[in-house]
Amino acid sequence: MSRTRTALLAAMALVAGATGTALAAVPGDVGAAAVPCTVDYKVQNQWDTGFTASVTVTNHGAAKSSWAVKWSYAGNQKITSGWNAKLTQSGTAVTAANESYNGTLATGGSTSFGFQGTYSGTNAVPATFTLDGVTCNVDSGGPTDPPDPTDPPPPGARVDNPYVGAKVYVNPEWSANAAAEPGGSRIANQPTGVWMDRTAAINGANGKMGLRAHLDEALRQKGSGELVFQVVIYNLPGRDCAALASNGELGPTEIDKYKTQYIDPIAAILSDPKYASLRIVTTVEIDSLPNLVTNVSPRPTATPNCDVMKANGNYVKGVGYALNKLGDVPNVYNYVDAGHHGWLGWDDNFGASAEVFKQAATAEGATVADVHGFIANTANYSALKEDHFSVDQTVAGKSVRESKWVSWNRYVDELSYAKALREKLVSLGFDSKIGMLIDTSRNGWGGTARPTGPGATTSVDTYVDGGRYDRRFNTGNWCNQKGAGLGERPKAAPEPGIDAYVWMKPPGESDGSSKAIDNDEGKGFDRMCDPTYTGNPRNDNNMSGALPDAPVSGHWFSAQFQELMRNAYPPLS
């Protein structure tokens, strides 16, 4: 239960005598005519040393072109950040003044703002509020005790796992593409992520829905229940420094443009009180932070672009800024991209990447409290669970880790990797309640090629290769993989520590073009998407395994969608 105090002044004479303010009657509402203002202060979420709160003020007096709400704390609460108001604090006294865009407050009109703060001891709701110097508050006896953890959360309250007890948004644009494919109606109602992969996507580009349009549709789908809206934040400066297929619109140094023209507008939309009842899950900047570990000098997999991004710090700054701004919105749940086991599972990558995640989560004003969890395997193909071999096995006198496929990795699948990474991140100071998401949109690896048992014990390689579900040439292969299938359907809380299996990457949307294609989206041609490419150090010089005739990344790829359905595991009915 959220803590709330609705402040009503019943004694008009008290206020009028103290302030000399003439009070305007509100037609049709006798009770409201006797009070100049109503303030609803809610503690939406509270933990050991911090809390978030929302404040809604309703004006029953004359219309205003600007406003300021003031209150004082009885304890040692300190406001650390806020949204939809300019918040200042001097000692225990707090002032919340309008922003330039929400100064108008009509007679009978309301406005809302919110903030995050710290406290110790008790976190009592303020007893007195004023609006432009006029006292609004008479104690209505609202509850001031901390939330009872056994109570179900009220609508819009922050929860431990946003997916539990909630529907998940079905993107109507993706759904229409899926339904138009033969057999696609079987999965057209599955929820997928909405990708903000360039600034123009915020308002809608090339006839596609913008962020507000998606959120409005999410409210419609929500109805009277709970709904998760999944959005991918994906536009860092110098994006995807080790690849070309999804290079972004911003150059390596354009961090200010990323902040002011991309993150700030998204944060403003997500913080609109209209959407406060949605559970908004963000996937923050895939394919970014791990590059600062694995693809920088002196590694043999280094690229000049990744060296530049490590040197200028703009990946860390950008992710930190996004976490800070988006984390200020009470109903936003930030999940940071954490690569996949075939990228970060090795000893020299695993711990170092976790350290970089911590660095970004404490940059640009962000704190670990701005991170609700992490997501593994976003837009990738790594199998959820390999049943037929494990790293603690020995075959023909050799450890499974020595096989060419495993190549000394500590993890052979996404589930073991995600659980281990979660433990590592908690040990570095992230909240013990952080949850993991695993993208299962394209890691099913079913069909006739799916093994039913381990391979021959002739050698460790025949044992592993004969039994592995993942049929790629190498775990470094990532583009439009031949033979891949739809994986586990989206599901809440499937395993301890796993918040959900999700389809963050919409199945059927290309990873990159098979050959160079001119486009206005800043997306280049990457040889890893070319079926004839023989590889590089990042995939141990294996064939790319990519499907032919693929369009530019993010565009609909019918042949891939059909293959994903054919090879789905669990199979489609």
VEXDREN-2710 file (C-alpha; in Angstrom, 1 decimal):
% VEXDREN-2710
k/r/px/py/pz
1/MET/0.0/0.0/0.0
2/SER/1.4/3.4/-0.9
3/ARG/1.5/6.0/1.8
4/THR/-0.7/9.0/1.0
5/ARG/-1.8/12.2/2.6
6/THR/-4.7/14.2/0.9
7/ALA/-4.5/17.7/2.2
8/LEU/-7.9/19.5/2.4
9/LEU/-8.6/22.8/4.0
10/ALA/-12.2/22.9/5.3
11/ALA/-11.9/26.2/7.1
12/MET/-12.2/28.9/4.4
13/ALA/-12.1/31.7/7.0
14/LEU/-8.8/30.5/8.3
15/VAL/-7.1/30.7/5.0
16/ALA/-8.8/33.9/3.9
17/GLY/-8.0/35.6/7.2
18/ALA/-4.4/34.5/7.0
19/THR/-3.7/35.4/3.4
20/GLY/-6.4/37.8/2.2
21/THR/-6.9/35.6/-0.8
22/ALA/-10.3/35.6/-2.5
23/LEU/-11.5/32.0/-3.2
24/ALA/-13.2/31.1/-6.4
25/ALA/-16.2/28.7/-6.2
26/VAL/-16.0/25.5/-8.3
27/PRO/-19.3/25.0/-10.0
28/GLY/-21.0/21.8/-9.0
29/ASP/-18.7/21.0/-6.1
30/VAL/-19.8/22.5/-2.8
31/GLY/-17.0/20.9/-0.9
32/ALA/-14.3/22.0/-3.2
33/ALA/-15.6/25.6/-3.1
34/ALA/-14.6/25.8/0.5
35/VAL/-11.0/24.9/-0.1
36/PRO/-8.4/26.7/-2.2
37/CYS/-6.4/23.6/-3.1
38/THR/-6.0/19.8/-2.7
39/VAL/-2.6/18.2/-2.4
40/ASP/-2.2/14.4/-2.7
41/TYR/1.3/13.3/-1.5
42/LYS/2.0/9.6/-2.1
43/VAL/5.1/7.6/-1.1
44/GLN/5.0/5.1/-4.0
45/ASN/8.0/3.0/-3.1
46/GLN/10.2/2.9/0.0
47/TRP/13.4/0.9/0.9
48/ASP/16.0/1.0/3.7
49/THR/17.4/4.5/3.0
50/GLY/15.4/5.8/0.1
51/PHE/12.0/6.4/-1.4
52/THR/10.1/7.8/-4.4
53/ALA/7.0/10.0/-4.1
54/SER/4.5/11.6/-6.3
55/VAL/2.5/14.8/-5.6
56/THR/-0.7/15.9/-7.3
57/VAL/-2.0/19.4/-6.6
58/THR/-5.5/20.5/-7.6
59/ASN/-6.3/24.2/-7.8
60/HIS/-9.8/25.2/-6.6
61/GLY/-9.0/28.9/-6.7
62/ALA/-8.4/31.4/-9.5
63/ALA/-6.6/30.1/-12.6
64/LYS/-2.7/30.3/-12.5
65/SER/0.0/30.8/-15.1
66/SER/2.7/29.7/-12.6
67/TRP/2.7/27.9/-9.3
68/ALA/4.8/26.8/-6.3
69/VAL/4.0/24.1/-3.8
70/LYS/5.9/24.2/-0.4
71/TRP/6.1/21.8/2.5
72/SER/8.5/21.0/5.4
73/TYR/9.7/17.6/6.5
74/ALA/9.6/16.6/10.2
75/GLY/12.5/14.2/9.8
76/ASN/15.7/14.2/7.8
77/GLN/14.3/13.5/4.3
78/LYS/16.4/14.8/1.4
79/ILE/15.2/15.1/-2.2
80/THR/17.9/13.9/-4.6
81/SER/16.2/14.2/-8.0
82/GLY/12.8/15.0/-9.4
83/TRP/10.7/15.4/-12.5
84/ASN/7.9/17.7/-13.8
85/ALA/8.8/20.4/-11.3
86/LYS/11.9/22.4/-10.2
87/LEU/12.6/21.1/-6.7
88/THR/14.8/22.9/-4.2
89/GLN/15.4/22.1/-0.6
90/SER/16.8/24.2/2.3
91/GLY/17.1/22.3/5.5
92/THR/13.7/20.6/5.9
93/ALA/11.8/23.2/3.7
94/VAL/11.0/22.1/0.1
95/THR/9.8/24.1/-2.8
96/ALA/8.4/22.6/-6.0
97/ALA/7.9/25.2/-8.7
98/ASN/6.4/24.6/-12.2
99/GLU/8.5/23.8/-15.3
100/SER/8.1/26.0/-18.3
101/TYR/5.7/23.6/-19.9
102/ASN/3.3/23.0/-17.0
103/GLY/2.8/26.4/-15.4
104/THR/-0.8/26.8/-16.4
105/LEU/-3.2/25.5/-13.6
106/ALA/-6.8/26.2/-14.4
107/THR/-9.6/26.5/-11.8
108/GLY/-10.3/22.8/-11.0
109/GLY/-7.2/21.8/-12.8
110/SER/-4.5/19.4/-11.5
111/THR/-0.8/18.9/-12.1
112/SER/1.5/16.2/-10.9
113/PHE/5.2/15.9/-10.2
114/GLY/7.5/13.4/-8.5
115/PHE/10.9/12.9/-6.9
116/GLN/13.3/10.5/-5.4
117/GLY/14.8/11.0/-1.9
118/THR/16.7/9.6/1.0
119/TYR/15.8/9.3/4.7
120/SER/16.8/7.5/7.9
121/GLY/14.6/6.6/10.8
122/THR/11.0/7.4/9.9
123/ASN/9.7/8.8/6.6
124/ALA/6.6/10.7/7.8
125/VAL/4.3/12.3/5.3
126/PRO/4.5/16.2/5.6
127/ALA/1.6/17.6/7.6
128/THR/1.3/21.0/5.9
129/PHE/1.3/22.1/2.2
130/THR/0.9/25.5/0.6
131/LEU/0.1/26.5/-3.0
132/ASP/1.5/29.9/-3.7
133/GLY/1.4/30.7/0.0
134/VAL/-2.1/29.5/0.6
135/THR/-2.4/26.7/3.1
136/CYS/-4.0/23.6/1.6
137/ASN/-3.6/21.1/4.3
138/VAL/-5.8/19.8/7.0
139/ASP/-4.8/16.3/8.2
140/SER/-7.4/13.9/6.8
141/GLY/-5.9/11.0/8.7
142/GLY/-4.3/9.4/5.7
143/PRO/-2.0/6.5/6.5
144/THR/1.6/7.4/7.5
145/ASP/3.0/4.0/8.3
146/PRO/5.4/2.2/6.0
147/PRO/3.8/0.0/3.4
148/ASP/2.7/-3.4/4.5
149/PRO/4.6/-5.9/2.3
150/THR/1.7/-8.4/2.4
151/ASP/-0.7/-5.9/0.8
152/PRO/-1.1/-6.1/-3.0
153/PRO/0.5/-3.0/-4.6
154/PRO/-1.9/-0.3/-5.7
155/PRO/-2.1/0.4/-9.4
156/GLY/1.1/2.2/-10.6
157/ALA/3.1/1.3/-7.5
158/ARG/6.6/-0.1/-8.0
159/VAL/6.9/-3.8/-7.6
160/ASP/9.8/-6.3/-7.3
161/ASN/9.1/-8.0/-10.6
162/PRO/7.1/-5.9/-13.0
163/TYR/6.1/-8.9/-15.1
164/VAL/4.3/-10.8/-12.4
165/GLY/0.5/-10.3/-12.5
166/ALA/0.7/-8.2/-15.7
167/LYS/0.0/-8.5/-19.4
168/VAL/2.8/-7.3/-21.7
169/TYR/2.3/-4.9/-24.6
170/VAL/1.8/-6.3/-28.1
171/ASN/3.2/-4.0/-30.7
172/PRO/0.4/-3.7/-33.3
173/GLU/2.9/-2.9/-36.1
174/TRP/5.0/-6.0/-35.5
175/SER/1.8/-8.0/-34.9
176/ALA/0.5/-7.0/-38.3
177/ASN/3.7/-8.1/-40.0
178/ALA/3.6/-11.4/-38.2
179/ALA/-0.1/-12.0/-39.0
180/ALA/0.5/-11.3/-42.7
181/GLU/2.9/-14.2/-42.9
182/PRO/1.5/-17.7/-43.6
183/GLY/1.2/-19.3/-40.2
184/GLY/2.2/-16.1/-38.5
185/SER/-1.1/-15.7/-36.7
186/ARG/0.1/-18.4/-34.2
187/ILE/2.4/-15.9/-32.6
188/ALA/1.1/-12.5/-33.8
189/ASN/-0.2/-11.8/-30.3
190/GLN/3.1/-12.3/-28.5
191/PRO/4.6/-9.2/-26.8
192/THR/7.8/-7.7/-28.2
193/GLY/10.0/-4.7/-27.5
194/VAL/9.5/-1.3/-29.1
195/TRP/12.9/0.0/-30.4
196/MET/13.9/3.6/-30.1
197/ASP/16.8/3.1/-32.4
198/ARG/17.2/6.7/-33.6
199/THR/15.9/10.1/-32.5
200/ALA/13.2/10.2/-35.2
201/ALA/11.7/7.1/-33.8
202/ILE/10.5/9.0/-30.7
203/ASN/7.9/11.0/-32.7
204/GLY/7.5/8.3/-35.4
205/ALA/9.3/8.0/-38.7
206/ASN/8.5/6.6/-42.1
207/GLY/4.9/6.2/-41.2
208/LYS/5.6/4.2/-38.0
209/MET/4.1/4.9/-34.6
210/GLY/6.0/7.1/-32.2
211/LEU/6.6/6.5/-28.5
212/ARG/3.4/8.4/-27.4
213/ALA/1.3/6.5/-29.9
214/HIS/2.7/3.2/-28.5
215/LEU/2.0/4.3/-24.9
216/ASP/-1.5/5.4/-25.8
217/GLU/-2.1/2.0/-27.3
218/ALA/-0.6/0.4/-24.2
219/LEU/-3.1/2.1/-22.1
220/ARG/-5.9/0.8/-24.3
221/GLN/-4.5/-2.8/-24.1
222/LYS/-4.1/-2.4/-20.3
223/GLY/-7.7/-2.0/-19.5
224/SER/-8.3/-2.3/-15.7
225/GLY/-5.4/-4.7/-15.1
226/GLU/-1.6/-4.2/-15.1
227/LEU/0.5/-4.0/-18.2
228/VAL/4.3/-4.0/-19.0
229/PHE/5.5/-1.8/-21.8
230/GLN/8.9/-2.8/-23.1
231/VAL/11.1/-0.1/-24.8
232/VAL/14.6/-0.5/-26.1
233/ILE/16.9/2.5/-25.6
234/TYR/19.4/2.2/-28.4
235/ASN/21.1/5.3/-29.8
236/LEU/24.5/5.8/-28.1
237/PRO/27.2/8.0/-29.7
238/GLY/29.4/5.7/-31.8
239/ARG/26.9/2.9/-31.4
240/ASP/28.0/-0.7/-31.9
241/CYS/31.7/0.1/-32.2
242/ALA/32.6/-3.5/-33.2
243/ALA/29.9/-3.8/-35.9
244/LEU/28.7/-1.9/-38.8
245/ALA/25.2/-3.3/-39.5
246/SER/23.6/-1.2/-36.7
247/ASN/25.8/1.8/-36.5
248/GLY/23.7/4.7/-35.3
249/GLU/23.1/8.3/-36.3
250/LEU/25.3/9.9/-33.6
251/GLY/29.1/10.3/-34.0
252/PRO/31.5/9.2/-31.2
253/THR/31.6/12.7/-29.6
254/GLU/27.9/13.6/-29.8
255/ILE/27.2/12.9/-26.2
256/ASP/25.4/16.2/-25.6
257/LYS/23.0/15.5/-28.5
258/TYR/22.3/12.1/-27.1
259/LYS/21.4/13.6/-23.8
260/THR/19.3/16.6/-24.9
261/GLN/17.8/15.4/-28.2
262/TYR/17.3/11.7/-27.4
263/ILE/17.2/10.8/-23.7
264/ASP/15.6/14.0/-22.4
265/PRO/12.6/13.8/-24.7
266/ILE/12.1/10.1/-24.0
267/ALA/12.2/10.8/-20.2
268/ALA/9.7/13.6/-20.6
269/ILE/7.2/11.4/-22.4
270/LEU/7.6/8.5/-19.9
271/SER/7.2/10.8/-17.0
272/ASP/3.8/12.1/-18.2
273/PRO/1.3/11.3/-15.5
274/LYS/-1.0/10.0/-18.2
275/TYR/1.2/6.9/-18.3
276/ALA/1.9/6.5/-14.6
277/SER/-0.2/3.3/-14.4
278/LEU/2.0/1.4/-16.9
279/ARG/4.9/-0.7/-15.8
280/ILE/7.6/0.6/-18.3
281/VAL/10.5/-1.7/-18.8
282/THR/13.6/-0.2/-20.5
283/THR/16.4/-2.2/-22.1
284/VAL/19.3/0.2/-21.9
285/GLU/21.7/0.3/-24.8
286/ILE/22.5/-3.1/-26.1
287/ASP/25.9/-4.0/-27.6
288/SER/27.6/-1.1/-25.8
289/LEU/29.4/-1.6/-22.5
290/PRO/30.8/-5.1/-23.1
291/ASN/32.7/-3.7/-26.1
292/LEU/34.8/-1.6/-23.7
293/VAL/36.2/-4.9/-22.3
294/THR/36.3/-7.3/-25.3
295/ASN/37.0/-5.2/-28.3
296/VAL/39.6/-2.7/-27.2
297/SER/43.4/-2.8/-27.4
298/PRO/45.5/-4.8/-26.7
299/ARG/42.9/-7.6/-27.4
300/PRO/43.2/-9.2/-30.8
301/THR/39.5/-8.5/-31.3
302/ALA/40.1/-4.7/-30.8
303/THR/38.6/-2.2/-33.3
304/PRO/39.7/1.4/-33.7
305/ASN/36.1/2.6/-33.0
306/CYS/35.9/0.7/-29.7
307/ASP/39.3/2.2/-28.6
308/VAL/37.8/5.6/-29.3
309/MET/34.7/4.9/-27.3
310/LYS/36.7/3.7/-24.3
311/ALA/39.0/6.7/-24.5
312/ASN/36.3/9.3/-24.6
313/GLY/34.1/7.6/-22.0
314/ASN/30.8/8.3/-23.9
315/TYR/29.4/4.8/-23.6
316/VAL/29.7/5.0/-19.8
317/LYS/28.5/8.6/-19.7
318/GLY/25.6/7.9/-22.0
319/VAL/24.4/4.8/-20.1
320/GLY/24.8/6.6/-16.8
321/TYR/22.8/9.6/-18.0
322/ALA/20.0/7.3/-19.4
323/LEU/19.8/5.4/-16.1
324/ASN/19.7/8.6/-14.1
325/LYS/17.0/10.3/-16.1
326/LEU/14.8/7.3/-16.8
327/GLY/15.3/6.0/-13.3
328/ASP/13.8/9.2/-11.9
329/VAL/10.4/8.1/-13.3
330/PRO/8.7/6.0/-10.6
331/ASN/7.1/3.5/-12.9
332/VAL/10.2/2.9/-15.1
333/TYR/12.2/-0.3/-14.5
334/ASN/15.7/-0.1/-16.1
335/TYR/17.3/-3.3/-17.3
336/VAL/20.9/-2.8/-18.6
337/ASP/22.1/-5.0/-21.5
338/ALA/24.6/-7.6/-20.3
339/GLY/25.7/-9.3/-23.5
340/HIS/25.4/-13.1/-23.6
341/HIS/27.4/-16.1/-22.4
342/GLY/29.2/-16.5/-25.8
343/TRP/30.5/-13.0/-25.4
344/LEU/31.3/-12.5/-21.7
345/GLY/31.4/-16.0/-20.2
346/TRP/35.2/-16.2/-20.2
347/ASP/37.1/-15.5/-17.1
348/ASP/38.8/-12.4/-18.5
349/ASN/35.5/-10.9/-19.7
350/PHE/33.0/-11.8/-17.0
351/GLY/34.3/-9.9/-14.0
352/ALA/35.7/-7.0/-16.0
353/SER/32.3/-6.5/-17.7
354/ALA/30.5/-6.5/-14.4
355/GLU/32.9/-3.8/-13.2
356/VAL/32.1/-1.7/-16.2
357/PHE/28.4/-2.2/-15.6
358/LYS/28.9/-0.8/-12.1
359/GLN/30.9/2.1/-13.4
360/ALA/28.1/3.1/-15.8
361/ALA/25.5/2.6/-13.1
362/THR/27.3/5.2/-10.9
363/ALA/28.1/7.7/-13.7
364/GLU/26.4/11.0/-14.6
365/GLY/24.3/11.1/-11.4
366/ALA/23.0/7.5/-11.7
367/THR/23.1/5.1/-8.7
368/VAL/22.7/1.3/-8.5
369/ALA/19.2/2.1/-7.3
370/ASP/18.4/3.2/-10.9
371/VAL/19.0/-0.3/-12.1
372/HIS/16.2/-2.8/-11.6
373/GLY/18.0/-5.6/-13.4
374/PHE/19.9/-6.8/-16.4
375/ILE/19.0/-8.4/-19.7
376/ALA/21.0/-11.2/-21.4
377/ASN/21.0/-12.4/-25.0
378/THR/19.2/-9.4/-26.4
379/ALA/18.8/-9.9/-30.2
380/ASN/21.1/-12.9/-30.0
381/TYR/20.8/-16.6/-30.5
382/SER/22.5/-18.3/-27.5
383/ALA/20.6/-21.3/-26.3
384/LEU/18.6/-20.9/-23.1
385/LYS/19.8/-24.2/-21.7
386/GLU/22.1/-26.9/-23.1
387/ASP/20.9/-30.3/-21.6
388/HIS/23.4/-32.7/-23.0
389/PHE/26.8/-31.4/-21.8
390/SER/28.2/-29.2/-19.0
391/VAL/31.5/-27.7/-18.1
392/ASP/32.2/-30.1/-15.2
393/GLN/32.2/-33.1/-17.5
394/THR/35.3/-35.0/-18.8
395/VAL/35.1/-36.9/-22.1
396/ALA/37.9/-38.9/-23.7
397/GLY/40.3/-37.5/-21.1
398/LYS/39.5/-33.9/-21.7
399/SER/37.2/-31.3/-20.0
400/VAL/34.2/-30.1/-21.9
401/ARG/35.7/-26.7/-21.5
402/GLU/38.5/-27.8/-23.9
403/SER/36.1/-28.5/-26.7
404/LYS/36.3/-26.2/-29.8
405/TRP/32.7/-25.1/-29.2
406/VAL/33.0/-24.2/-25.5
407/SER/36.6/-23.0/-25.9
408/TRP/37.3/-22.6/-22.1
409/ASN/34.1/-20.7/-21.5
410/ARG/32.7/-21.1/-18.0
411/TYR/29.1/-21.2/-19.3
412/VAL/27.4/-23.1/-22.0
413/ASP/24.0/-21.4/-22.1
414/GLU/22.2/-18.3/-21.1
415/LEU/20.4/-19.5/-18.0
416/SER/23.6/-20.5/-16.2
417/TYR/25.3/-17.3/-17.4
418/ALA/22.4/-15.0/-16.3
419/LYS/22.2/-16.5/-12.8
420/ALA/26.0/-16.3/-12.3
421/LEU/26.2/-12.8/-13.5
422/ARG/23.4/-11.8/-11.2
423/GLU/25.3/-13.1/-8.2
424/LYS/28.4/-11.3/-9.4
425/LEU/26.6/-8.0/-9.8
426/VAL/25.0/-8.3/-6.3
427/SER/28.5/-8.8/-4.9
428/LEU/29.6/-5.5/-6.5
429/GLY/26.9/-3.6/-4.7
430/PHE/23.8/-3.9/-6.9
431/ASP/20.5/-4.5/-5.0
432/SER/20.1/-8.2/-3.9
433/LYS/16.6/-8.1/-5.5
434/ILE/17.8/-7.3/-9.0
435/GLY/16.2/-9.6/-11.6
436/MET/17.4/-10.9/-15.0
437/LEU/15.6/-10.9/-18.3
438/ILE/16.6/-13.4/-21.0
439/ASP/15.7/-12.7/-24.7
440/THR/14.4/-16.0/-26.0
441/SER/13.0/-14.6/-29.3
442/ARG/15.4/-16.5/-31.5
443/ASN/17.2/-19.1/-29.4
444/GLY/14.9/-22.1/-29.7
445/TRP/17.0/-24.2/-32.2
446/GLY/14.3/-26.7/-32.8
447/GLY/13.3/-28.6/-35.9
448/THR/14.9/-31.8/-37.2
449/ALA/18.4/-30.6/-36.3
450/ARG/17.7/-30.5/-32.6
451/PRO/19.7/-33.3/-30.8
452/THR/17.9/-35.7/-28.5
453/GLY/21.1/-36.6/-26.6
454/PRO/24.8/-36.1/-26.4
455/GLY/27.2/-36.9/-29.3
456/ALA/29.6/-39.8/-29.5
457/THR/32.2/-40.0/-26.8
458/THR/35.0/-40.5/-29.4
459/SER/36.3/-37.1/-28.5
460/VAL/35.3/-34.1/-26.5
461/ASP/34.4/-32.3/-29.8
462/THR/32.2/-35.1/-31.1
463/TYR/30.5/-35.3/-27.7
464/VAL/29.7/-31.5/-27.5
465/ASP/29.0/-30.9/-31.2
466/GLY/26.6/-33.9/-31.4
467/GLY/24.6/-32.8/-28.4
468/ARG/24.5/-29.0/-28.6
469/TYR/21.2/-27.3/-29.5
470/ASP/22.9/-24.1/-30.7
471/ARG/23.9/-25.0/-34.3
472/ARG/25.9/-21.9/-35.1
473/PHE/29.4/-22.2/-36.4
474/ASN/30.6/-20.1/-33.4
475/THR/28.9/-18.2/-30.6
476/GLY/30.4/-15.0/-32.0
477/ASN/28.0/-15.3/-35.0
478/TRP/25.1/-12.8/-34.5
479/CYS/23.6/-11.9/-37.8
480/ASN/20.4/-13.5/-39.2
481/GLN/21.6/-17.0/-38.2
482/LYS/20.6/-19.9/-40.5
483/GLY/18.7/-22.7/-38.7
484/ALA/17.6/-20.6/-35.7
485/GLY/14.1/-20.9/-34.2
486/LEU/11.7/-19.1/-31.9
487/GLY/12.5/-19.8/-28.3
488/GLU/10.5/-20.0/-25.1
489/ARG/7.4/-17.8/-25.3
490/PRO/7.5/-14.7/-23.1
491/LYS/6.9/-15.8/-19.5
492/ALA/7.1/-14.1/-16.1
493/ALA/9.3/-15.5/-13.3
494/PRO/10.3/-18.7/-15.0
495/GLU/13.3/-19.4/-12.7
496/PRO/14.7/-18.0/-9.4
497/GLY/16.4/-14.7/-10.1
498/ILE/14.9/-14.5/-13.6
499/ASP/12.2/-11.8/-13.9
500/ALA/11.0/-13.0/-17.3
501/TYR/11.8/-14.6/-20.6
502/VAL/11.1/-11.9/-23.2
503/TRP/11.0/-11.3/-26.9
504/MET/12.8/-8.0/-26.8
505/LYS/14.0/-8.4/-30.4
506/PRO/10.9/-8.7/-32.6
507/PRO/11.3/-12.0/-34.6
508/GLY/11.4/-11.3/-38.3
509/GLU/13.3/-8.0/-38.1
510/SER/16.6/-8.2/-39.8
511/ASP/20.0/-8.0/-38.0
512/GLY/21.6/-6.4/-41.0
513/SER/21.8/-6.5/-44.8
514/SER/23.5/-9.3/-46.6
515/LYS/25.1/-6.8/-48.9
516/ALA/25.5/-3.0/-48.9
517/ILE/22.2/-1.2/-49.2
518/ASP/21.8/2.6/-49.3
519/ASN/19.6/3.9/-46.5
520/ASP/18.9/7.1/-44.5
521/GLU/19.2/5.4/-41.1
522/GLY/22.9/5.5/-40.7
523/LYS/23.2/1.7/-40.9
524/GLY/26.2/0.2/-42.6
525/PHE/27.1/-3.1/-44.2
526/ASP/28.8/-5.6/-41.9
527/ARG/30.5/-8.7/-43.5
528/MET/29.1/-10.8/-40.6
529/CYS/25.8/-10.5/-42.3
530/ASP/27.3/-11.8/-45.6
531/PRO/26.7/-15.6/-46.1
532/THR/30.0/-15.8/-47.9
533/TYR/32.1/-14.2/-45.2
534/THR/34.8/-16.4/-43.7
535/GLY/35.1/-14.6/-40.4
536/ASN/37.5/-12.7/-38.2
537/PRO/39.0/-13.1/-34.7
538/ARG/35.7/-12.3/-33.0
539/ASN/34.2/-15.5/-34.4
540/ASP/37.4/-17.5/-34.5
541/ASN/37.5/-17.1/-38.3
542/ASN/34.4/-19.2/-38.9
543/MET/31.8/-18.7/-41.6
544/SER/29.2/-16.1/-40.7
545/GLY/26.3/-18.5/-40.9
546/ALA/24.0/-15.7/-42.1
547/LEU/21.0/-16.1/-44.2
548/PRO/21.1/-14.6/-47.8
549/ASP/19.1/-11.7/-49.2
550/ALA/18.5/-9.9/-45.9
551/PRO/17.4/-6.3/-45.7
552/VAL/18.8/-3.4/-43.6
553/SER/18.7/-4.0/-39.9
554/GLY/15.3/-3.6/-38.3
555/HIS/13.4/-4.1/-41.6
556/TRP/11.1/-7.0/-42.1
557/PHE/12.8/-10.2/-43.3
558/SER/10.1/-12.7/-44.3
559/ALA/12.4/-15.6/-45.1
560/GLN/14.0/-15.4/-41.6
561/PHE/10.6/-15.2/-39.9
562/GLN/9.4/-18.3/-41.7
563/GLU/12.6/-20.2/-40.7
564/LEU/12.2/-19.1/-37.1
565/MET/8.7/-20.5/-37.0
566/ARG/9.8/-23.8/-38.7
567/ASN/12.6/-24.3/-36.1
568/ALA/10.7/-23.1/-33.1
569/TYR/11.3/-24.8/-29.8
570/PRO/9.0/-25.4/-28.1
571/PRO/7.3/-26.1/-31.5
572/LEU/4.4/-24.1/-32.7
573/SER/1.1/-25.8/-32.7
END
